[in-house]
Amino acid sequence: MNNRLEALLGMYEKDPKDSFLMYGIALEYFSAGKFEESKFFFEQLLESDPKYVPAYMQYARLKEKQNDIDGAKKLYRQGIKIANEAGDKHAAKEMEEFLDELE
C-alpha cells in the first residue's frame, strides 16, 4: 500500500463520512488496479453524498475498465443530471463526451 493511500485511510477512520476522503481513496485504489476496493468506496460515497459530481465520472470510468458498459452509461447519465442541477456545465459536458464514445 502506498503512503498516500495509508494516510487517506487513516484520516477516513477518524471521519468516515468525509466525501473528499472517500473519493481520494477510491481514486487511489483505482489507479492501483484494485477495482473492487475502488468500487466499494465509490458506492459508499454516492450513497452518502449523491451530489458529489466527480464521483460519477470516475466510477463510470471504473465500470468501463471492468467492461460494464451499461453500468458506465447509467453512471454518466446520472452524473450529467446531477452536474447540470449543480450548474457544473464543464463536468456535464465532459461526461456527455465520454457517454457519446460509448453509444
Secondary structure, DSSP 8 states (H G I E B T S, - for coil): --HHHHHHHHHHHH-TT-HHHHHHHHHHHHHTT-HHHHHHHHHHHHHH-TT-HHHHHHHHHHHHHTT-HHHHHHHHHHHHHHHHHHT-HHHHHHHHHHHHHH-
